[in-house]
Amino acid sequence: MELKWTSKALSDLSRLYAFLVPVNKPAAARAVQALVKAPATLLTHPRIGEQLFQFEPREVRRLLVGQHEMRYEVSGDMIYVLRLWHTREDR
């Protein structure tokens, strides 16, 4: 399996950091590090996240990382990190 981050996911990561850093810089760094590390587990267990059937026929799943949700897609031998957000955000 190979892992790729979409531009939207990278933008989300930057947005989350920018939101948290003025309040608590160490917490912002920990949150970003956890979100960056989390997809490594997907390389060996790509279907660990809950499947979101509303996106069928695409295989889109979600994984909770602390208080953040990560959406990703499994497609052949690729895993695409699609989006990230805090679970308290209005989505």
C-alpha positions as CSV (number, residue, x, y, z in Angstrom):
1,M,0.0,0.0,0.0
2,E,1.1,3.6,-0.7
3,L,-0.2,6.7,1.2
4,K,-0.9,10.1,-0.4
5,W,-2.2,13.2,1.2
6,T,-4.6,15.3,-0.9
7,S,-4.1,19.1,-1.1
8,K,-7.3,19.6,0.9
9,A,-6.0,17.3,3.7
10,L,-2.7,19.2,3.9
11,S,-4.7,22.5,3.9
12,D,-6.8,21.1,6.8
13,L,-3.7,20.2,8.7
14,S,-2.3,23.7,8.3
15,R,-5.7,25.2,9.3
16,L,-6.0,23.1,12.4
17,Y,-2.4,24.0,13.5
18,A,-3.1,27.7,12.9
19,F,-6.3,27.5,14.9
20,L,-4.6,25.8,17.9
21,V,-1.2,27.5,18.1
22,P,-2.3,30.8,19.5
23,V,-4.0,29.1,22.4
24,N,-1.5,26.3,23.2
25,K,1.5,25.9,20.9
26,P,2.7,22.5,22.5
27,A,-0.9,21.1,22.1
28,A,-1.0,22.3,18.5
29,A,2.3,20.5,17.8
30,R,1.1,17.3,19.5
31,A,-2.2,17.3,17.5
32,V,-0.4,17.8,14.2
33,Q,2.1,15.1,15.0
34,A,-0.6,12.6,15.9
35,L,-2.5,13.4,12.7
36,V,0.6,13.0,10.6
37,K,1.5,9.7,12.3
38,A,-2.0,8.1,12.2
39,P,-2.0,7.1,8.5
40,A,1.0,4.9,9.0
41,T,-1.3,2.4,10.7
42,L,-3.4,2.4,7.6
43,L,-0.5,1.0,5.5
44,T,-0.8,-2.3,7.4
45,H,-4.5,-2.1,8.3
46,P,-6.2,0.0,5.6
47,R,-9.8,-0.9,6.6
48,I,-9.5,-0.2,10.3
49,G,-11.7,2.9,9.9
50,E,-15.4,3.0,9.8
51,Q,-16.7,2.7,6.2
52,L,-18.9,5.6,5.1
53,F,-21.4,4.0,2.8
54,Q,-22.9,7.3,1.5
55,F,-19.8,7.6,-0.7
56,E,-20.2,4.2,-2.5
57,P,-18.9,3.0,-4.9
58,R,-15.8,4.7,-3.5
59,E,-14.4,3.2,-0.3
60,V,-14.3,6.2,1.9
61,R,-13.6,5.6,5.6
62,R,-13.1,7.6,8.8
63,L,-10.7,7.3,11.6
64,L,-10.8,9.1,14.9
65,V,-7.4,10.5,16.0
66,G,-7.9,12.0,19.4
67,Q,-10.5,14.7,18.9
68,H,-10.0,14.8,15.2
69,E,-11.6,13.0,12.3
70,M,-9.6,11.8,9.4
71,R,-11.4,10.7,6.2
72,Y,-9.5,8.6,3.8
73,E,-10.1,6.5,0.7
74,V,-8.8,3.1,-0.1
75,S,-8.4,2.6,-3.9
76,G,-6.5,-0.4,-5.1
77,D,-3.1,-0.3,-3.5
78,M,-3.4,3.4,-2.7
79,I,-4.7,5.2,0.5
80,Y,-5.6,8.8,0.0
81,V,-6.0,11.1,3.1
82,L,-8.9,13.2,2.0
83,R,-9.9,15.6,4.9
84,L,-9.2,16.4,8.6
85,W,-11.2,18.3,11.2
86,H,-11.9,18.6,14.8
87,T,-14.9,16.7,15.9
88,R,-16.5,19.8,17.4
89,E,-16.3,21.6,14.1
90,D,-19.6,22.1,12.3
91,R,-19.4,19.9,9.3
